[in-house]
Amino acid sequence: MAKTITVYSTNTCAYCLQVKKWLTAKGLPYQEINLDQQPEHIDDLLKVSGQMAVPVTVVTDEDTKQQSVTVGWNLPKLTDAVKDMLNQLPASA
């Protein structure tokens, strides 16, 4: 089950930095969409989350296209969304 992670962020968002640091520390690859640098993606953010707040982390199952959307720095929800990805990592991650 392949999954992709997308993080919507802005330049001044401290919680965005926390999400990205956590994903990196866990060895999980992600795509960042910085809305300050790519404002054309604001509509995408609104469609997926229903709001303008960041960070928004979207974990997409590439087989089913099902998405888990985490708004803000919500470690329990984020961990749950990527738990099967974490289980596939080597034990040192």
Phi, psi and omega in degrees: 000100180280135178231150174240152181239130175236131178245118173273129185217177170224169183295328188255011185271110180292322179292330175299317179299320178299314180299312182295319178296319180295314179299317179296316180298328179276355179078022182262120178288147179211159173256130176259133171245103180274112186289340174290324181268337182228065184296346178293348180265005180299320178297324176298317178300315180297320180295318186278328185244340182078010181206175182259000183289147173232156003281153169235124180248122182247120176254117185248127173281116185291339179280313185262346185067012175290142182238142170249123184248123178245121179259129178083191178266088183238084187300317178301316181291320179295316179299317178297321182294331184248011187303321179290331175290321178296322181292340181271351181281155174301155185301336182282348184283000000 
